[in-house]
Amino acid sequence: MSSYDGYFIGQRLHGIDLSDKTAVLRALEEYEVIQLHHTTSQVNGAYFLGQLFHHVPFPLTLLRDCFLDWTGFLQGQVGDRNPQEIIAQLSTMGPGVSPYTE
């Protein structure tokens, strides 16, 4: 996410007079509108997984581990979704950034 953030903020600030606080604020607000949904999704997912792995009481950890080991839930949450989201982010960065977005 940090590479994407740096690149996209750089795109938004390119050609803007950085001494013009209004223009800088507008550029950063444009970035925030575009990125808010993805960032919120990532934070909520990390919170959920943190709770799942670090705050489940002992007897339930056995059920949790069986569920995660024998279903595709975790793969669907992390393994399959993240690459698709990364490619979607690359496509918002513009053409020529990645061969996956052409």
C-alpha angles and dihedrals in degrees: 000000000000093000090050092047093050093046095046095045088049089053091050093048095043110118094007120125100242091207088064100088093188093055092046092049091049091051092050091047090053089053092048093052091052096044102036097090094048094045092048090050092050093048093048092047092050091048092050093049091045090054091045095051103033109028107041112113117245103260091051093049089074091056091043092052093048091048093049094043097048104036134057093238098111093042089053093048099046114004101049103029102047098061090048091051092048092052090048089052091050090054091056089055091067140255121319096027095106136008087228093065101049 
